[in-house]
Amino acid sequence: MTFDILLLLLAGFFGGVLNSLAGGGSFITFPALIFVGVPPIMANATNTFSSFAGYLSGAFAFRRELLAHKKEIKTIIITSLFGGAFGAWLLLISPETVFQQAIPWLLLFATLLFIFGSKINAFFSRLSNQHKYASQLGAVMLFLVLLAVCIYGGFFNAGLGIIGLSYLALAGHTNINAMNGIKLVISSLVSLIAIILFIYNDAIAWFEGVTVLVGTLIGGYMSAHIANKVSQVRMRQFVIVMSCAITVYFFYSTYSNPL
């Protein structure tokens, strides 16, 4: 038990540091929860709970930038709550064995998003400059993209911030501070409604989740000090190596012994 607590605290700490400096903290916290014996679906729900405080505090930090987007955020709030609830419901009705076999693919998707996220965002930025989505069809397509992002976030939290930024680039946003603020609003609301459903269905491992949460809060607080010693580029490279290794491990452990 002592080892499990220490492992979860360390995973939360490094996850909090990574989320603050480079992103990708779920690549550490989610596998750590599974490693200590939390079932996959419960580990995913618990990881969402553990990440929520960081999303909320981040959104609050960008509150001034968000004031200029009040009208848009109203739509985002409704869509995030609906999409997050639907994604969480899909997770809860998924058989444990099916979700366990989907984990490597979800991690691979999140890893590719992390590696190529900047290029994806740049592509969508160019696309938004060429097509201003003035037509009604364009508005509908943007809404469907946002809805898909929120459903994904309710189902599997890892990589949510990256695809959230991709959606905002596609929607024509260029101010990175505003984009980060709106992204965190989406992440906060999607996580909040998902957590409510997870609590109702008793899908959160509270002891393990709170332990990780404590670690993430400490890691997030210490990130400013660590940033002076380790560059974001190095942190990002570390996350890429770590996420690739974890993804390969889950592919091996899942498919070398078919369920």
KADAJO-V46900 format. One record per residue. N is the residue number from 1. RES is the residue in one letter. PHI is phi in whole degrees, 0 to 359 (none if undefined). BURIAL is I if it has 9 or more other ideal C-beta (glycine too) atoms within 8 Angstrom, else O. Layout:
# KADAJO-V46900
n: {N:N}
res: {RES:RES}
phi: {PHI:PHI}
burial: {BURIAL:BURIAL}
This chain:
# KADAJO-V46900
n: {1:2:3:4:5:6:7:8:9:10:11:12:13:14:15:16:17:18:19:20:21:22:23:24:25:26:27:28:29:30:31:32:33:34:35:36:37:38:39:40:41:42:43:44:45:46:47:48:49:50:51:52:53:54:55:56:57:58:59:60:61:62:63:64:65:66:67:68:69:70:71:72:73:74:75:76:77:78:79:80:81:82:83:84:85:86:87:88:89:90:91:92:93:94:95:96:97:98:99:100:101:102:103:104:105:106:107:108:109:110:111:112:113:114:115:116:117:118:119:120:121:122:123:124:125:126:127:128:129:130:131:132:133:134:135:136:137:138:139:140:141:142:143:144:145:146:147:148:149:150:151:152:153:154:155:156:157:158:159:160:161:162:163:164:165:166:167:168:169:170:171:172:173:174:175:176:177:178:179:180:181:182:183:184:185:186:187:188:189:190:191:192:193:194:195:196:197:198:199:200:201:202:203:204:205:206:207:208:209:210:211:212:213:214:215:216:217:218:219:220:221:222:223:224:225:226:227:228:229:230:231:232:233:234:235:236:237:238:239:240:241:242:243:244:245:246:247:248:249:250:251:252:253:254:255:256:257:258:259}
res: {M:T:F:D:I:L:L:L:L:L:A:G:F:F:G:G:V:L:N:S:L:A:G:G:G:S:F:I:T:F:P:A:L:I:F:V:G:V:P:P:I:M:A:N:A:T:N:T:F:S:S:F:A:G:Y:L:S:G:A:F:A:F:R:R:E:L:L:A:H:K:K:E:I:K:T:I:I:I:T:S:L:F:G:G:A:F:G:A:W:L:L:L:I:S:P:E:T:V:F:Q:Q:A:I:P:W:L:L:L:F:A:T:L:L:F:I:F:G:S:K:I:N:A:F:F:S:R:L:S:N:Q:H:K:Y:A:S:Q:L:G:A:V:M:L:F:L:V:L:L:A:V:C:I:Y:G:G:F:F:N:A:G:L:G:I:I:G:L:S:Y:L:A:L:A:G:H:T:N:I:N:A:M:N:G:I:K:L:V:I:S:S:L:V:S:L:I:A:I:I:L:F:I:Y:N:D:A:I:A:W:F:E:G:V:T:V:L:V:G:T:L:I:G:G:Y:M:S:A:H:I:A:N:K:V:S:Q:V:R:M:R:Q:F:V:I:V:M:S:C:A:I:T:V:Y:F:F:Y:S:T:Y:S:N:P:L}
phi: {none:298:296:298:298:297:298:292:297:294:298:296:299:293:296:294:296:296:298:283:257:220:87:92:299:295:293:257:290:296:298:297:296:293:299:276:106:284:303:308:295:294:296:294:296:294:296:298:299:293:274:299:300:295:298:295:294:295:298:297:295:260:300:292:294:283:300:282:233:303:295:294:293:300:294:296:300:298:294:297:294:292:296:297:295:294:297:296:297:299:297:292:270:285:298:305:292:293:296:298:286:278:306:302:289:295:294:296:298:295:296:297:297:294:290:254:303:295:291:296:297:296:298:292:296:296:295:291:288:279:231:278:54:282:284:295:298:299:295:295:297:298:298:294:296:300:298:297:300:290:296:301:296:290:275:210:286:298:87:300:298:291:288:295:295:297:299:294:295:296:283:100:287:230:281:295:292:296:297:296:297:294:303:288:296:301:298:296:289:299:293:300:292:295:298:301:293:295:295:300:262:52:254:249:275:295:299:295:294:294:299:296:300:300:297:293:294:294:296:297:292:280:298:297:291:291:299:285:250:235:287:297:298:295:298:295:298:297:297:297:298:297:293:296:296:294:297:299:300:291:298:295:292:279:256:284:233:307:285}
burial: {O:O:O:I:I:O:I:I:I:I:I:I:I:I:I:I:I:I:I:I:I:I:I:I:I:I:I:I:I:I:I:I:I:I:O:I:O:I:O:I:I:I:I:I:I:I:I:I:I:I:I:I:I:I:I:I:I:I:I:O:O:I:I:O:I:I:O:O:I:O:O:O:I:O:I:I:I:O:I:I:I:I:I:I:I:I:I:I:I:I:I:I:O:I:O:I:O:O:I:I:I:I:I:I:O:I:I:I:I:I:I:O:I:I:O:O:I:O:O:I:I:I:O:I:I:O:I:I:O:O:O:O:I:O:O:O:O:I:I:O:I:I:I:O:I:I:I:I:I:I:I:I:I:I:I:I:I:I:I:I:I:I:I:I:I:I:I:I:I:I:I:I:I:O:O:O:O:I:I:I:I:I:I:I:I:I:I:I:I:I:I:I:I:I:I:O:I:I:I:O:O:O:I:I:I:O:O:I:I:O:I:I:I:I:I:I:I:I:I:I:O:I:I:O:O:I:I:O:O:O:O:O:O:O:I:I:O:I:I:I:O:I:I:I:O:I:I:O:I:I:I:O:O:I:O:O:O:O:O}
